[in-house]
């Protein structure tokens, strides 16, 4: 494990309150939760970058299928329902 360094950043009060609640309920330090969250974020970004790279390589190699082929495959899997964007429920801003 590499040497730990201190950093400072701003965070909205509601997020700090939620973080403190989680820390209290889980009997953990805020810094431990933040370290875990940053590690998960970095892992996710690395995964996404890898998937994008893999997809671009597939395009360069000509390993793609047409929109019609995708629709046919989806139709063969069963009924495909389209979402109505007007009926979408927004993301919750509640953290805890």
Beta strands, then each sheet from edge to edge (+ up, - down):
end
